[in-house]
Amino acid sequence: MIRLRRFGRFWYDFIIGDDWTVAVAVTVSLLITSLVAHNGKNWFWLLPTAVICTLGVSLKRLVRRP
């Protein structure tokens, strides 16, 4: 049971990390890109754009903290 708990904590820390909003934004971007691709569109630019914008917002929020 201890190993299972450690395994879960590792993945939580690896995926969520310090900022859960980045994880949510990337997950939503992946879902939207997948849905659009299944409908025959090619929105390859959506995921990199979302990641760059999310990173910028996250860094801006971090720098503002006193």
N, C-alpha and C positions, 0 to 999 in steps of 0.2 A: 504494500500500500504506500509505503514511503517513496519507493521508486516511481510509482504512478503519479504521486503528488509532485515530485521533483520534475518529472517529465512535463506535466501540465504547467508548472511554473516557468519552465524553460521556454515553452512555446508561447505562453502568454507574454513573457518579457521580450521574446524575439519578435513577435508580431505586433503587439501593442506598444511595447517600449515605453518611452517617456511621454509620448503624446498620442492619446487614443484618437484624436481627431484626424491625424494623418492616416492612421490605419483605416478609419471609416471612409475617408475621402478616396483613398486608393482602391478600396474594395468596391465602392459605388462606381468608380470610374471603370474598373474591370467589368462589373456587371453591365453597365451601359454599353461599353465597347462590344461585349459578347452578344448582347441582344441586337445591337445594330448590325453586327457581322452576320448573324443568323438570318437577318432580313434582307441580306444582299447588298448592303452598303459597305463602304470601305472608309471607316473613320479611324485610321491608324494614328492620326495625330492627336486624338482625344486623350489617350493615356499619358503620353509624355508631357503634354500641356498641363494636364491635371496634376501630375506629380511635381512639376516645376512650380506651378502656382501654389500648391499646398506647402511645398518646402519654403517658398518665400513668405507665406503667411505665418508659418510656424516659426521661422527665424525672426521675423519682425516682432511677433508676440514675445519671443524669448528675450530679445534685446531690450524691449520696453520694461521688463521686470526690474524692479530696484534691487 
